Amino acid sequence: MSAWPPPPPPQPAPQKPRPSGWWFVVGGGLVLIGVAVGVTAFVLIFRGLMQTDASVPVDGQSHRVSVPTDGDRMIWADTLAQRPRCRVIDHASGAEIPLEPTNGDFERNDQTAVRSFPPGSGDLDITCTGDPDTEIEIGPGTSITEFVGGVVAAIAAPLLLGGTGFLILLVTGVLWSTRPRRPERA
């Protein structure tokens, strides 16, 4: 025996509405933050290499300079001139500060980092001999590990943020164009 009338056909499940327009703002914001983080990171990485704390003529005379004590310092010399020989004395203690080779090959403009040293008290007497028509510059030190790590972070962080923002924009755009409008609120 059959039931009459036949049961109504099953109703399709109501389609989900479009995502909120705020998802475009979230995705776009992440892309912009990613770009800002990348630019800022690269500026900070290369700013340290370009910074100069003091300049000293290569004339065999002692010159008193002050440098920050926030990390090792590098001596930068003219790439084309004879490599200077320098002596650094901590003015506060009178002790000679040992100069060490740099832990990588660093160049900027027409200069090469030739030595690195701890800044001691920051109040230094520096004497350099060599090509008398040149001068050395002292700036913040860095290591290959720190530099490469900074570059990797400066690339990875923006890619992660910007990539996430791009995916949010892409998915939101597809859902926005394929789903029906949200019902009007009363």
Contact map, one row per residue, 1 for C-alpha under 8 A:
111000000000000000000000000000000000000000000000000000000000000000000000000000000000000000000000000000000000000000000000000000000000000000000000000000000000000000000000000000000000000000
111100000000000000000000000000000000000000000000000000000000000000000000000000000000000000000000000000000000000000000000000000000000000000000000000000000000000000000000000000000000000000
111111000000000000000000000000000000000000000000000000000000000000000000000000000000000000000000000000000000000000000000000000000000000000000000000000000000000000000000000000000000000000
011111000000000000000000000000000000000000000000000000000000000000000000000000000000000000000000000000000000000000000000000000000000000000000000000000000000000000000000000000000000000000
001111100000000000000000000000000000000000000000000000000000000000000000000000000000000000000000000000000000000000000000000000000000000000000000000000000000000000000000000000000000000000
001111110000000000000000000000000000000000000000000000000000000000000000000000000000000000000000000000000000000000000000000000000000000000000000000000000000000000000000000000000000000000
000011111000000000000000000000000000000000000000000000000000000000000000000000000000000000000000000000000000000000000000000000000000000000000000000000000000000000000000000000000000000000
000001111100000000000000000000000000000000000000000000000000000000000000000000000000000000000000000000000000000000000000000000000000000000000000000000000000000000000000000000000000000000
000000111110000000000000000000000000000000000000000000000000000000000000000000000000000000000000000000000000000000000000000000000000000000000000000000000000000000000000000000000000000000
000000011111000000000000000000000000000000000000000000000000000000000000000000000000000000000000000000000000000000000000000000000000000000000000000000000000000000000000000000000000000000
000000001111100000000000000000000000000000000000000000000000000000000000000000000000000000000000000000000000000000000000000000000000000000000000000000000000000000000000000000000000000000
000000000111110000000000000000000000000000000000000000000000000000000000000000000000000000000000000000000000000000000000000000000000000000000000000000000000000000000000000000000000000000
000000000011111000000000000000000000000000000000000000000000000000000000000000000000000000000000000000000000000000000000000000000000000000000000000000000000000000000000000000000000000000
000000000001111100000000000000000000000000000000000000000000000000000000000000000000000000000000000000000000000000000000000000000000000000000000000000000000000000000000000000000000000000
000000000000111110000000000000000000000000000000000000000000000000000000000000000000000000000000000000000000000000000000000000000000000000000000000000000000000000000000000000000011000000
000000000000011111000000000000000000000000000000000000000000000000000000000000000000000000000000000000000000000000000000000000000000000000000000000000000000000000000000000000000011000000
000000000000001111100000000000000000000000000000000000000000000000000000000000000000000000000000000000000000000000000000000000000000000000000000000000000000000000000000000000000011111000
000000000000000111110000000000000000000000000000000000000000000000000000000000000000000000000000000000000000000000000000000000000000000000000000000000000000000000000000000000111111110000
000000000000000011111010000000000000000000000000000000000000000000000000000000000000000000000000000000000000000000000000000000000000000000000000000000000000000000000000000100110000000000
000000000000000001111110000000000000000000000000000000000000000000000000000000000000000000000000000000000000000000000000000000000000000000000000000000000000000000000000000000000000000000
000000000000000000111111100000000000000000000000000000000000000000000000000000000000000000000000000000000000000000000000000000000000000000000000000000000000000000000000000000000000000000
000000000000000000011111110000000000000000000000000000000000000000000000000000000000000000000000000000000000000000000000000000000000000000000000000000000000000000000000000000000000000000
000000000000000000111111111000000000000000000000000000000000000000000000000000000000000000000000000000000000000000000000000000000000000000000000000000000000000000000001100100000000000000
000000000000000000001111111100000000000000000000000000000000000000000000000000000000000000000000000000000000000000000000000000000000000000000000000000000000000000000001100110000000000000
000000000000000000001111111110000000000000000000000000000000000000000000000000000000000000000000000000000000000000000000000000000000000000000000000000000000000000000000000000000000000000
000000000000000000000111111111000000000000000000000000000000000000000000000000000000000000000000000000000000000000000000000000000000000000000000000000000000000000001001000000000000000000
000000000000000000000011111111100000000000000000000000000000000000000000000000000000000000000000000000000000000000000000000000000000000000000000000000000000000000011111100000000000000000
000000000000000000000001111111110000000000000000000000000000000000000000000000000000000000000000000000000000000000000000000000000000000000000000000000000000000000001100100000000000000000
000000000000000000000000111111111000000000000000000000000000000000000000000000000000000000000000000000000000000000000000000000000000000000000000000000000000000000001000000000000000000000
000000000000000000000000011111111100000000000000000000000000000000000000000000000000000000000000000000000000000000000000000000000000000000000000000000000000000011011100000000000000000000
000000000000000000000000001111111110000000000000000000000000000000000000000000000000000000000000000000000000000000000000000000000000000000000000000000000000000011111100000000000000000000
000000000000000000000000000111111111000000000000000000000000000000000000000000000000000000000000000000000000000000000000000000000000000000000000000000000000000001000000000000000000000000
000000000000000000000000000011111111100000000000000000000000000000000000000000000000000000000000000000000000000000000000000000000000000000000000000000000000010011000000000000000000000000
000000000000000000000000000001111111110000000000000000000000000000000000000000000000000000000000000000000000000000000000000000000000000000000000000000000000111111000000000000000000000000
000000000000000000000000000000111111111000000000000000000000000000000000000000000000000000000000000000000000000000000000000000000000000000000000000000000000010001000000000000000000000000
000000000000000000000000000000011111111100000000000000000000000000000000000000000000000000000000000000000000000000000000000000000000000000000000000000000000010000000000000000000000000000
000000000000000000000000000000001111111110000000000000000000000000000000000000000000000000000000000000000000000000000000000000000000000000000000000000000100110000000000000000000000000000
000000000000000000000000000000000111111111000000000000000000000000000000000000000000000000000000000000000000000000000000000000000000000000000000000000000110110000000000000000000000000000
000000000000000000000000000000000011111111100000000000000000000000000000000000000000000000000000000000000000000000000000000000000000000000000000000000000000000000000000000000000000000000
000000000000000000000000000000000001111111110000000000000000000000000000000000000000000000000000000000000000000000000000000000000000000000000000000000000000000000000000000000000000000000
000000000000000000000000000000000000111111111000000000000000000000000000000000000000000000000000000000000000000000000000000000000000000000000000000001100100000000000000000000000000000000
000000000000000000000000000000000000011111111100000000000000000000000000000000000000000000000000000000000000000000000000000000000000000000000000000000100100000000000000000000000000000000
000000000000000000000000000000000000001111111110000000000000000000000000000000000000000000000000000000000000000000000000000000000000000000000000000000000000000000000000000000000000000000
000000000000000000000000000000000000000111111111000000000000000000000000000000000000000000000000000000000000000000000000000000000000000000000000000000000000000000000000000000000000000000
000000000000000000000000000000000000000011111111100000000000000000000000000000000000000000000000000000000000000000000000000000000000000000000000001001100000000000000000000000000000000000
000000000000000000000000000000000000000001111111110000000000000000000000000000000000000000000000000000000000000000000000000000000000000000000000000000000000000000000000000000000000000000
000000000000000000000000000000000000000000111111111000000000000000000000000000000000000000000000000000000000000000000000000000000000000000000000000000000000000000000000000000000000000000
000000000000000000000000000000000000000000011111111000000000000000000000000000000000000000000000000000000000000000000000000000000000000000111000000000000000000000000000000000000000000000
000000000000000000000000000000000000000000001111111000000000000000000000000000000000000000000000000000000001000000000000000000000000000000111100000000000000000000000000000000000000000000
000000000000000000000000000000000000000000000111111100000000000000000000000000000000000000000000000000000001000000000000000000000000000000100000000000000000000000000000000000000000000000
000000000000000000000000000000000000000000000011111110000000000000000000000000000000000000000000000000000000000000000000000000000000000000110000000000000000000000000000000000000000000000
000000000000000000000000000000000000000000000000011111100000000000000000000000000000000000000000000000000000000000000000000000000000000011110000000000000000000000000000000000000000000000
000000000000000000000000000000000000000000000000001111100000000001110000000000000000000000000000000000000000000000000000000000000000000011110000000000000000000000000000000000000000000000
000000000000000000000000000000000000000000000000000111110000000011100000000000000000000000000000000000000000000000000000000000000000000011100000000000000000000000000000000000000000000000
000000000000000000000000000000000000000000000000000111111000000000000000000000000000000000000000000000000000000000000000000000000000001111000000000000000000000000000000000000000000000000
000000000000000000000000000000000000000000000000000001111100001000000000000000000000000000000000000000000000000000000000000001010000001110000000000000000000000000000000000000000000000000
000000000000000000000000000000000000000000000000000000111110000000000000000000000000000000000000000000000000000000000000000000010001111100000000000000000000000000000000000000000000000000
000000000000000000000000000000000000000000000000000000011111100000000000000000000001000000000000000000000000000000000000000000111111111100000000000000000000000000000000000000000000000000
000000000000000000000000000000000000000000000000000000001111100000000000000000000000000000000000000000000000000000000000000000111111000000000000000000000000000000000000000000000000000000
000000000000000000000000000000000000000000000000000000000111110000000000000000000000000000000000000000000000000000000000000000111100000000000000000000000000000000000000000000000000000000
000000000000000000000000000000000000000000000000000000000111111000000000000000000000000000000000000000000000000000000000000000110000000000000000000000000000000000000000000000000000000000
000000000000000000000000000000000000000000000000000000000001111100000000000000000000000000000000000000000000000000000000000011110000000000000000000000000000000000000000000000000000000000
000000000000000000000000000000000000000000000000000000010000111110000000000000000000000000000000000000000000000000000000000011100000000000000000000000000000000000000000000000000000000000
000000000000000000000000000000000000000000000000000000000000011111000000000000000000000000000000000000000000000000000000001111000000000000000000000000000000000000000000000000000000000000
000000000000000000000000000000000000000000000000000001000000001111100000000000000000000000000000000000000000000000000000011111000000000000000000000000000000000000000000000000000000000000
000000000000000000000000000000000000000000000000000011000000000111110000000000000000000000000000000000000000000000000000011100000000000000000000000000000000000000000000000000000000000000
000000000000000000000000000000000000000000000000000011000000000011111000000000000000000000000000000000000000000000000010011100000000000000000000000000000000000000000000000000000000000000
000000000000000000000000000000000000000000000000000010000000000001111110000000000000000000000000000000000000000000000010010000000000000000000000000000000000000000000000000000000000000000
000000000000000000000000000000000000000000000000000000000000000000111111000000000000000000000000000000000000000000000011110000000000000000000000000000000000000000000000000000000000000000
000000000000000000000000000000000000000000000000000000000000000000011111000000000000000000000000000000000000000000000000000000000000000000000000000000000000000000000000000000000000000000
000000000000000000000000000000000000000000000000000000000000000000011111100000000000000000000000000000000000000000000110000000000000000000011000000000000000000000000000000000000000000000
000000000000000000000000000000000000000000000000000000000000000000001111110000000000000000000000000000000000000000011110000000000000000000011100000000000000000000000000000000000000000000
000000000000000000000000000000000000000000000000000000000000000000000011111000000000000000000000000000000000000000011110000000000000000001111000000000000000000000000000000000000000000000
000000000000000000000000000000000000000000000000000000000000000000000001111100000000000000000000000001000000000011111000000000000000000001111000000000000000000000000000000000000000000000
000000000000000000000000000000000000000000000000000000000000000000000000111110000000000000000000000000000000000011110000000000000000000111100000000000000000000000000000000000000000000000
000000000000000000000000000000000000000000000000000000000000000000000000011111000000000000000000000000000000001111100000000000000000000111100000000000000000000000000000000000000000000000
000000000000000000000000000000000000000000000000000000000000000000000000001111101011000000000000000000000000001111000000000000000000001110000000000000000000000000000000000000000000000000
000000000000000000000000000000000000000000000000000000000000000000000000000111111110000000000000000000000000011100000000000000000000011100000000000000000000000000000000000000000000000000
000000000000000000000000000000000000000000000000000000000000000000000000000011111010000000000000000000000000011100000000000000000000000000000000000000000000000000000000000000000000000000
000000000000000000000000000000000000000000000000000000000000000000000000000001111100000000000000000000000000010000000000000000000000000000000000000000000000000000000000000000000000000000
000000000000000000000000000000000000000000000000000000000000000000000000000011111110000000000000000000000000000000000000000000000010010000000000000000000000000000000000000000000000000000
000000000000000000000000000000000000000000000000000000000000000000000000000001011111000000000000000000000000000000000000000000000110000000000000000000000000000000000000000000000000000000
000000000000000000000000000000000000000000000000000000000000000000000000000011101111100000000000000000000000000001000000000000000110000000000000000000000000000000000000000000000000000000
000000000000000000000000000000000000000000000000000000000100000000000000000010000111110000000000000000000000000000000000000000011110000000000000000000000000000000000000000000000000000000
000000000000000000000000000000000000000000000000000000000000000000000000000000000011111000000000000000000000000000000000000000011100000000000000000000000000000000000000000000000000000000
000000000000000000000000000000000000000000000000000000000000000000000000000000000001111100000000000000000000000000000000000001111000000000000000000000000000000000000000000000000000000000
000000000000000000000000000000000000000000000000000000000000000000000000000000000000111110000001101000000000000000000000000001110000000000000000000000000000000000000000000000000000000000
000000000000000000000000000000000000000000000000000000000000000000000000000000000000011111000001111000000000000000000000000111100000000000000000000000000000000000000000000000000000000000
000000000000000000000000000000000000000000000000000000000000000000000000000000000000001111100111100000000000000000000000000111000000000000000000000000000000000000000000000000000000000000
000000000000000000000000000000000000000000000000000000000000000000000000000000000000000111111111100000000000000000000011111110000000000000000000000000000000000000000000000000000000000000
000000000000000000000000000000000000000000000000000000000000000000000000000000000000000011111110000000000000000000000000101110000000000000000000000000000000000000000000000000000000000000
000000000000000000000000000000000000000000000000000000000000000000000000000000000000000001111100000000000000000000000000101100000000000000000000000000000000000000000000000000000000000000
000000000000000000000000000000000000000000000000000000000000000000000000000000000000000001111110000000000000000000000000000000000000000000000000000000000000000000000000000000000000000000
000000000000000000000000000000000000000000000000000000000000000000000000000000000000000011111111000000000000000000000000000000000000000000000000000000000000000000000000000000000000000000
000000000000000000000000000000000000000000000000000000000000000000000000000000000000000011101111100000000000000000000000000000000000000000000000000000000000000000000000000000000000000000
000000000000000000000000000000000000000000000000000000000000000000000000000000000000001111000111110000000000000000000000000000000000000000000000000000000000000000000000000000000000000000
000000000000000000000000000000000000000000000000000000000000000000000000000000000000001111000011111000000000000000001101000000000000000000000000000000000000000000000000000000000000000000
000000000000000000000000000000000000000000000000000000000000000000000000000000000000000100000001111100000000000000001000000000000000000000000000000000000000000000000000000000000000000000
000000000000000000000000000000000000000000000000000000000000000000000000000000000000001100000000111110000000000000111000000000000000000000000000000000000000000000000000000000000000000000
000000000000000000000000000000000000000000000000000000000000000000000000000000000000000000000000011111000000000000111000000000000000000000000000000000000000000000000000000000000000000000
000000000000000000000000000000000000000000000000000000000000000000000000000000000000000000000000001111100000000001110000000000000000000000000000000000000000000000000000000000000000000000
000000000000000000000000000000000000000000000000000000000000000000000000010000000000000000000000000111111000000011110000000000000000000000000010000000000000000000000000000000000000000000
000000000000000000000000000000000000000000000000000000000000000000000000000000000000000000000000000011111000000000000000000000000000000000000011000000000000000000000000000000000000000000
000000000000000000000000000000000000000000000000000000000000000000000000000000000000000000000000000001111100000000000000000000000000000000000011000000000000000000000000000000000000000000
000000000000000000000000000000000000000000000000000000000000000000000000000000000000000000000000000001111110000110000000000000000000000000000000000000000000000000000000000000000000000000
000000000000000000000000000000000000000000000000000000000000000000000000000000000000000000000000000000011111000110000000000000000000000000000000000000000000000000000000000000000000000000
000000000000000000000000000000000000000000000000000000000000000000000000000000000000000000000000000000001111111110000000000000000000000000000000000000000000000000000000000000000000000000
000000000000000000000000000000000000000000000000110000000000000000000000000000000000000000000000000000000111111100000000000000000000000000000000000000000000000000000000000000000000000000
000000000000000000000000000000000000000000000000000000000000000000000000000000000000000000000000000000000011111000000000000000000000000000000000000000000000000000000000000000000000000000
000000000000000000000000000000000000000000000000000000000000000000000000000001110000000000000000000000000011111100000000000000000000000000000000000000000000000000000000000000000000000000
000000000000000000000000000000000000000000000000000000000000000000000000000111100000000000000000000000000011111110000000000000000000000000000000000000000000000000000000000000000000000000
000000000000000000000000000000000000000000000000000000000000000000000000000111100000000000000000000000001111011111000000000000000000000000000000000000000000000000000000000000000000000000
000000000000000000000000000000000000000000000000000000000000000000000000011110000000000000000000000001001110001111110000000000000000000000000000000000000000000000000000000000000000000000
000000000000000000000000000000000000000000000000000000000000000000000000011110000010000000000000000011000000000111110000000000000000000000000000000000000000000000000000000000000000000000
000000000000000000000000000000000000000000000000000000000000000000000000011100000000000000000000001111000000000011111000000000000000000000000000000000000000000000000000000000000000000000
000000000000000000000000000000000000000000000000000000000000000000000001111000000000000000000000001111000000000011111100000000000000000000001000000000000000000000000000000000000000000000
000000000000000000000000000000000000000000000000000000000000000000000001110000000000000000000000111100000000000000111110000000000000000000000000000000000000000000000000000000000000000000
000000000000000000000000000000000000000000000000000000000000000000000011100000000000000000000000100000000000000000011111000000000000000000000000000000000000000000000000000000000000000000
000000000000000000000000000000000000000000000000000000000000000000111011100000000000000001000000000000000000000000001111110100000000000000000000000000000000000000000000000000000000000000
000000000000000000000000000000000000000000000000000000000000000000001000000000000000000001000000100000000000000000000111111000000000000000000000000000000000000000000000000000000000000000
000000000000000000000000000000000000000000000000000000000000000000001000000000000000000001110000000000000000000000000011111100000000000000000000000000000000000000000000000000000000000000
000000000000000000000000000000000000000000000000000000000000000011111000000000000000000001000000000000000000000000000011111100000000000000000000000000000000000000000000000000000000000000
000000000000000000000000000000000000000000000000000000000000000111100000000000000000000001110000000000000000000000000001111110000000000000000000000000000000000000000000000000000000000000
000000000000000000000000000000000000000000000000000000000000000111100000000000000000000111110000000000000000000000000010111111000000000000000000000000000000000000000000000000000000000000
000000000000000000000000000000000000000000000000000000000000011110000000000000000000000111100000000000000000000000000000001111100000000000000000000000000000000000000000000000000000000000
000000000000000000000000000000000000000000000000000000010000011110000000000000000000011110000000000000000000000000000000000111110000000000000000000000000000000000000000000000000000000000
000000000000000000000000000000000000000000000000000000000111111000000000000000000000011100000000000000000000000000000000000011111000000000000000000000000000000000000000000000000000000000
000000000000000000000000000000000000000000000000000000011111110000000000000000000001111000000000000000000000000000000000000001111100000000000000000000000000000000000000000000000000000000
000000000000000000000000000000000000000000000000000000000111000000000000000000000001110000000000000000000000000000000000000000111111000000000000000000000000000000000000000000000000000000
000000000000000000000000000000000000000000000000000000000111000000000000000000000111100000000000000000000000000000000000000000011111000000000000000000000000000000000000000000000000000000
000000000000000000000000000000000000000000000000000000000110000000000000000000001111000000000000000000000000000000000000000000001111110000000000000000000000000000000000000000000000000000
000000000000000000000000000000000000000000000000000000001110000000000000000000000000000000000000000000000000000000000000000000001111111000000000000000000000000000000000000000000000000000
000000000000000000000000000000000000000000000000000000001100000000000000000000000000000000000000000000000000000000000000000000000011111000000000000000000000000000000000000000000000000000
000000000000000000000000000000000000000000000000000000001100000000000000000001001000000000000000000000000000000000000000000000000011111100000000000000000000000000000000000000000000000000
000000000000000000000000000000000000000000000000000000111100000000000000000011000000000000000000000000000000000000000000000000000001111110000000000000000000000000000000000000000000000000
000000000000000000000000000000000000000000000000000000111100000000000000001111000000000000000000000000000000000000000000000000000000011111000000000000000000000000000000000000000000000000
000000000000000000000000000000000000000000000000000111110000000000000000001110000000000000000000000000000000000000000000000000000000001111100000000000000000000000000000000000000000000000
000000000000000000000000000000000000000000000000000111100000000000000000111100000000000000000000000000000000000000000000000000000000000111110000000000000000000000000000000000000000000000
000000000000000000000000000000000000000000000001111111000000000000000000111100000000000000000000000000000000000000000000000000000000000011111000000000000000000000000000000000000000000000
000000000000000000000000000000000000000000000001101110000000000000000011110000000000000000000000000000000000000000000000000000000000000001111100000000000000000000000000000000000000000000
000000000000000000000000000000000000000000000001100000000000000000000011110000000000000000000000000000000000000000010000000000000000000000111110000000000000000000000000000000000000000000
000000000000000000000000000000000000000000000000100000000000000000000001000000000000000000000000000000000000000000000000000000000000000000011111011000000000000000000000000000000000000000
000000000000000000000000000000000000000000000000000000000000000000000000000000000000000000000000000001110000000000000000000000000000000000001111111000000000000000000000000000000000000000
000000000000000000000000000000000000000000000000000000000000000000000000000000000000000000000000000000110000000000000000000000000000000000000111111100000000000000000000000000000000000000
000000000000000000000000000000000000000000000000000000000000000000000000000000000000000000000000000000000000000000000000000000000000000000000011111110000000000000000000000000000000000000
000000000000000000000000000000000000000000000000000000000000000000000000000000000000000000000000000000000000000000000000000000000000000000000111111111000000000000000000000000000000000000
000000000000000000000000000000000000000000001000000000000000000000000000000000000000000000000000000000000000000000000000000000000000000000000111111111100000000000000000000000000000000000
000000000000000000000000000000000000000000000000000000000000000000000000000000000000000000000000000000000000000000000000000000000000000000000001111111110000000000000000000000000000000000
000000000000000000000000000000000000000000000000000000000000000000000000000000000000000000000000000000000000000000000000000000000000000000000000111111111000000000000000000000000000000000
000000000000000000000000000000000000000010001000000000000000000000000000000000000000000000000000000000000000000000000000000000000000000000000000011111111100000000000000000000000000000000
000000000000000000000000000000000000000011001000000000000000000000000000000000000000000000000000000000000000000000000000000000000000000000000000001111111110000000000000000000000000000000
000000000000000000000000000000000000000000000000000000000000000000000000000000000000000000000000000000000000000000000000000000000000000000000000000111111111000000000000000000000000000000
000000000000000000000000000000000000000000000000000000000000000000000000000000000000000000000000000000000000000000000000000000000000000000000000000011111111100000000000000000000000000000
000000000000000000000000000000000000110011000000000000000000000000000000000000000000000000000000000000000000000000000000000000000000000000000000000001111111110000000000000000000000000000
000000000000000000000000000000000000010000000000000000000000000000000000000000000000000000000000000000000000000000000000000000000000000000000000000000111111111000000000000000000000000000
000000000000000000000000000000000000000000000000000000000000000000000000000000000000000000000000000000000000000000000000000000000000000000000000000000011111111100000000000000000000000000
000000000000000000000000000000000100110000000000000000000000000000000000000000000000000000000000000000000000000000000000000000000000000000000000000000001111111110000000000000000000000000
000000000000000000000000000000001111110000000000000000000000000000000000000000000000000000000000000000000000000000000000000000000000000000000000000000000111111111100000000000000000000000
000000000000000000000000000000000100000000000000000000000000000000000000000000000000000000000000000000000000000000000000000000000000000000000000000000000011111111100000000000000000000000
000000000000000000000000000000000100000000000000000000000000000000000000000000000000000000000000000000000000000000000000000000000000000000000000000000000001111111110000000000000000000000
000000000000000000000000000001101100000000000000000000000000000000000000000000000000000000000000000000000000000000000000000000000000000000000000000000000000111111111000000000000000000000
000000000000000000000000000001111110000000000000000000000000000000000000000000000000000000000000000000000000000000000000000000000000000000000000000000000000011111111100000000000000000000
000000000000000000000000000000100000000000000000000000000000000000000000000000000000000000000000000000000000000000000000000000000000000000000000000000000000011111111110000000000000000000
000000000000000000000000001001100000000000000000000000000000000000000000000000000000000000000000000000000000000000000000000000000000000000000000000000000000000111111111000000000000000000
000000000000000000000000011111100000000000000000000000000000000000000000000000000000000000000000000000000000000000000000000000000000000000000000000000000000000011111111100000000000000000
000000000000000000000000001101100000000000000000000000000000000000000000000000000000000000000000000000000000000000000000000000000000000000000000000000000000000001111111110000000000000000
000000000000000000000000001000000000000000000000000000000000000000000000000000000000000000000000000000000000000000000000000000000000000000000000000000000000000000111111111000000000000000
000000000000000000000011011000000000000000000000000000000000000000000000000000000000000000000000000000000000000000000000000000000000000000000000000000000000000000011111111100000000000000
000000000000000000000011001100000000000000000000000000000000000000000000000000000000000000000000000000000000000000000000000000000000000000000000000000000000000000001111111110000000000000
000000000000000000000000000000000000000000000000000000000000000000000000000000000000000000000000000000000000000000000000000000000000000000000000000000000000000000000111111111000000000000
000000000000000000000000000000000000000000000000000000000000000000000000000000000000000000000000000000000000000000000000000000000000000000000000000000000000000000000011111111100000000000
000000000000000000100011000000000000000000000000000000000000000000000000000000000000000000000000000000000000000000000000000000000000000000000000000000000000000000000001111111110000000000
000000000000000000000001000000000000000000000000000000000000000000000000000000000000000000000000000000000000000000000000000000000000000000000000000000000000000000000000111111111000000000
000000000000000000000000000000000000000000000000000000000000000000000000000000000000000000000000000000000000000000000000000000000000000000000000000000000000000000000000011111111100000000
000000000000000001100000000000000000000000000000000000000000000000000000000000000000000000000000000000000000000000000000000000000000000000000000000000000000000000000000001111111110000000
000000000000000001100000000000000000000000000000000000000000000000000000000000000000000000000000000000000000000000000000000000000000000000000000000000000000000000000000000111111111000000
000000000000000001000000000000000000000000000000000000000000000000000000000000000000000000000000000000000000000000000000000000000000000000000000000000000000000000000000000011111110000000
000000000000000001000000000000000000000000000000000000000000000000000000000000000000000000000000000000000000000000000000000000000000000000000000000000000000000000000000000001111111000000
000000000000001111000000000000000000000000000000000000000000000000000000000000000000000000000000000000000000000000000000000000000000000000000000000000000000000000000000000000111111100000
000000000000001111000000000000000000000000000000000000000000000000000000000000000000000000000000000000000000000000000000000000000000000000000000000000000000000000000000000000010111110000
000000000000000011000000000000000000000000000000000000000000000000000000000000000000000000000000000000000000000000000000000000000000000000000000000000000000000000000000000000000011111000
000000000000000011000000000000000000000000000000000000000000000000000000000000000000000000000000000000000000000000000000000000000000000000000000000000000000000000000000000000000001111100
000000000000000010000000000000000000000000000000000000000000000000000000000000000000000000000000000000000000000000000000000000000000000000000000000000000000000000000000000000000000111110
000000000000000000000000000000000000000000000000000000000000000000000000000000000000000000000000000000000000000000000000000000000000000000000000000000000000000000000000000000000000011111
000000000000000000000000000000000000000000000000000000000000000000000000000000000000000000000000000000000000000000000000000000000000000000000000000000000000000000000000000000000000001111
000000000000000000000000000000000000000000000000000000000000000000000000000000000000000000000000000000000000000000000000000000000000000000000000000000000000000000000000000000000000000111
